[in-house]
Structure formats: C-alpha cells, structure tokens
C-alpha cells in the first residue's frame, strides 16, 4: 500500500512515524474553507475531505489521509492564532476551563472517502500570567489550534479521550482503519 499524508504538520508526521507507518507527504494545495453554516463536525469533515481529495486527485494510486484539527470552546471554533495578542486571549479563556479538541479525518482508498471526527475533552489547570506570557513569548503557540501544543506545555490537568487527537491525529482510529496496532 502506498500512503500519502496530505499535510505539512510535523506533529502528524511524527505520530504516523511513531506508529511505524511508511508514507510520503504531499500537502494539499487548496484553501481551507470552514463552512460556519454547517454543524461543527460536518464542517470539519468537509475540510479534511477537501484536503484529501485535492491530493488523491493527483495521486489516485495512493491511500491519502487528510485532517484538520480545531479547538472548540463555548460554542466557538478556535483556530491558529493570528498574532501573539490573540494567542494570549485564547490561553486566558481556556485557563481553568474544559474545551474540546476535534480532528476531522478523511482517508481515501480506491477513490472511496472514509470520514470521521474524533473529539477529546481537555481541561486546563488555572494558568498564571507568567506562564501564559512565557509560553506566548516562546512562539510555540503560533501554529497550533487553540494556541497550545499538549506535548510541549504542562497546562493540561486532565483529558477524556485520545491524547494523539489533541496532538493532531487520532492514531487509535487511524490504526483501527488500517488494522494495525497503536
């Protein structure tokens, strides 16, 4: 089986490598359009499918994985922050609160899409001004939905669901699809 990851995410790449998948990377070249008129899970699957289809159209002999991850908090989607002020506001909002991390996934095999959304509940402990400032100044917050990476900060008090989903790809479900152990 020839496998392609339709993403430039270093975290998704690492997760697939840790699970011993052999794959190539070909990022989707389509603009991500999140349809706010759709229910959140549907909109997320649509983005993932658009990415996967963009690559599958060029590489029809490959199995293609497309994904999109968001943080969902108080009925709103939190994407990647546009600047450090937005990152700070996001982290202050999430402090001592529970939010959801949702990843829409589309796997295309033999021109057939298989889509799903994995949801993990995440609770942040109470964050201090100093911790938020330090993390934001590090710049680590800028390319991540919700302005944090679970693997590089100690903000999380507990999670309910898949840890790898919070990193960027729900490996339990991916491995289940391909009938391999994670």
C-alpha positions in Angstrom: 0.0 0.0 0.0 1.3 3.5 -0.9 0.3 6.0 1.7 0.3 9.8 1.4 -0.3 12.3 4.2 -2.0 15.5 2.8 -0.5 17.7 5.5 2.7 19.6 6.3 2.1 19.2 10.0 5.3 18.0 11.8 3.1 16.6 14.6 1.0 14.4 12.2 4.2 13.2 10.6 5.7 12.3 14.0 2.6 10.4 15.0 2.5 8.3 11.8 6.2 7.6 12.2 5.8 6.5 15.8 3.2 4.0 14.7 5.7 2.7 12.1 3.7 3.8 9.0 5.6 4.1 5.8 4.3 7.1 3.9 5.1 10.1 1.8 4.0 13.7 2.3 2.1 15.8 -0.2 0.4 18.8 1.4 -3.0 19.8 -0.1 -2.8 23.0 -2.1 -6.4 24.0 -1.5 -7.6 26.9 0.6 -9.1 25.7 3.9 -12.7 27.0 3.9 -14.6 26.2 7.1 -18.3 26.4 6.4 -19.7 28.0 9.6 -23.3 27.3 8.4 -22.8 23.6 8.9 -22.8 21.7 12.2 -19.2 21.8 13.5 -18.4 18.1 12.9 -19.8 18.2 9.3 -17.7 21.3 8.5 -14.6 19.7 10.0 -15.1 16.5 7.9 -15.7 18.7 4.8 -12.3 20.5 5.3 -10.5 17.2 5.8 -12.2 15.6 2.7 -11.3 18.7 0.6 -7.7 18.3 1.6 -7.6 14.6 1.0 -9.4 14.8 -2.4 -7.0 17.5 -3.6 -4.1 15.1 -3.2 -6.0 12.0 -4.2 -6.9 13.5 -7.5 -3.2 13.9 -8.3 -2.2 10.6 -6.8 -5.1 8.1 -7.5 -3.0 5.0 -6.7 -2.3 6.1 -3.2 -4.2 5.9 0.0 -4.5 9.5 1.2 -5.0 10.9 4.7 -6.3 14.4 5.1 -7.0 16.0 8.5 -8.0 19.3 10.2 -7.8 19.9 14.0 -9.7 22.7 15.9 -10.3 23.6 19.5 -13.9 24.1 20.2 -14.8 26.2 23.3 -18.1 27.7 24.4 -19.7 27.1 21.0 -16.8 28.7 19.1 -14.0 27.4 16.9 -10.6 28.4 18.0 -8.1 28.0 15.2 -4.4 29.0 15.0 -3.9 32.5 16.5 -3.1 35.3 14.0 -0.8 37.1 16.5 0.6 36.9 20.0 -2.2 39.0 21.5 -4.8 36.6 20.1 -2.8 33.7 21.5 -2.8 35.3 25.0 -6.5 35.9 24.8 -7.1 32.3 23.8 -5.0 30.9 26.7 -6.6 33.2 29.2 -10.0 32.0 28.1 -9.0 28.3 28.3 -7.4 28.7 31.7 -9.2 26.6 34.4 -11.8 25.5 31.7 -12.7 22.5 29.7 -12.7 22.6 25.9 -12.9 20.1 23.1 -10.2 19.2 20.5 -11.8 17.9 17.4 -10.0 16.4 14.4 -11.8 15.8 11.2 -10.2 12.9 9.2 -10.7 11.7 5.7 -9.0 8.6 4.4 -9.4 8.0 0.6 -8.7 4.5 -0.6 -9.7 3.3 -4.1 -11.5 6.6 -4.7 -13.7 6.0 -1.6 -13.7 8.5 1.2 -13.9 7.4 4.8 -14.5 10.4 7.1 -14.9 10.8 10.8 -14.4 13.3 13.6 -12.6 12.4 16.9 -13.4 14.5 19.9 -11.3 14.8 23.1 -12.2 16.8 26.1 -9.3 18.7 27.6 -9.2 20.6 31.0 -6.6 23.2 31.6 -5.5 24.0 35.2 -5.5 27.6 36.3 -2.7 29.4 34.4 -0.7 32.3 35.7 0.0 35.5 33.8 3.7 34.5 33.9 3.1 31.0 32.4 1.0 32.5 29.6 3.4 35.3 28.8 6.4 32.8 28.8 4.6 30.4 26.5 3.5 33.0 24.1 6.9 34.6 24.0 8.4 31.2 23.1 6.4 31.4 19.8 5.3 27.7 20.3 1.7 28.8 20.3 1.5 30.3 16.9 1.0 27.3 14.6 -1.4 25.4 16.8 -5.2 25.4 17.1 -6.1 26.9 20.5 -2.6 28.4 20.8 -1.1 25.4 22.5 0.6 22.1 21.9 -0.2 19.5 24.6 3.1 17.8 24.0 5.1 20.9 24.9 3.3 22.5 27.8 2.0 21.5 31.2 -1.3 23.3 31.1 -3.5 20.3 30.9 -4.9 18.9 34.1 -6.8 16.0 32.5 -8.1 14.7 29.2 -11.0 12.5 28.3 -10.3 10.8 25.0 -7.4 10.4 22.6 -4.1 12.1 23.5 -2.9 11.8 19.9 -6.0 13.5 18.7 -5.0 16.6 20.8 -1.6 16.4 19.2 -3.2 16.4 15.7 -4.2 12.9 14.5 -6.3 10.3 16.3 -4.0 7.4 15.9 -6.2 4.9 17.6 -8.8 5.3 14.9 -6.2 5.6 12.1 -4.6 2.3 13.2 -8.0 0.7 13.5 -8.8 1.6 9.9 -5.6 0.1 8.7 -5.8 -2.9 11.0 -2.6 -2.2 12.8 -1.7 -1.8 16.5 -1.0 1.6 18.1 
